[in-house]
Amino acid sequence: MNLVLGMLRAIRREMAEMREDIRELKHRMSTVEQQVALMISSEMSHYASVSTRLDRLHERVERIKRRLEIVPAK
């Protein structure tokens, strides 16, 4: 009987350790997910900024072309 109780206690101890490991992994995974979300948000912000700048540059080039009469005015 003591042998079975000893084995059950060992199993319970291992399960408690596994629960703690899983809890820690969940926490770490949440941290990784937050960091990825921040990176994606940052990249989207940079993309929007570059896109806006390219649009303005395109407009300036078109205006220069019109002033130099390279293309007909619209």
N, C-alpha and C positions, 0 to 999 in steps of 0.2 A: 504494500500500500504506500509506503514512504517513497518508493521508487517512482510510482505514478504521480504522486504529489510533487516530487522534485522535478519531474519532466514537465508537468503542467505549469509550475512556477517559472521554469526556464522558458517555456513557450510564451507565457504572459509577458515576461521581461523582454524577450525578443520582439514581441508585437508592440510593446510600448516604445521600444527604440525605433521600430519601423514607422510608427505613427509620428514620432518626433521628426524623423528623417523626411517623411512625406510633408509634414507641416513646413519644414524648412525649405524643401524644394518648391512648394507652392508659393511661398514668400519670394524666393529667388526668381521664380518664373514670372510673378507679377511685376517685379522690378524690371526684368528684361522686356516684358511687354510695354511697360511705361516708357522705357528708353527707346524702343523701336517706334512707338507712337510719336515721341518727340522728334526723332530723326526724320520721320516721314513728314511731319508737320513743317519742320525746318526746310526740308528739300522742296516741298510744295511752295513755301513762301519764296524761296530763292527762284524757283521756276517762274512764278508769277512776276517777280521783279524783273527778271531777264526778259520775259515776254513783253512786258510793258515798255522796257527800254528799246527793244527791237522794233516795236510798233512806232515809237517816237522817232527812231532813227530812219525808218522807212519813210515816214511822213516828211522828214527833213530832206532826205535824198530826192523825193519827188518834187518838193518845193524848189530845190536847187536846179533840178532838171528843167522845170518850167521857166525859171528865171533865165537860164542859159539858152532857153528855147530848143532844148534837146528833144523834148516831147511836146506835142501840142497841149495847150491848156484845156482843162475840162470845162 
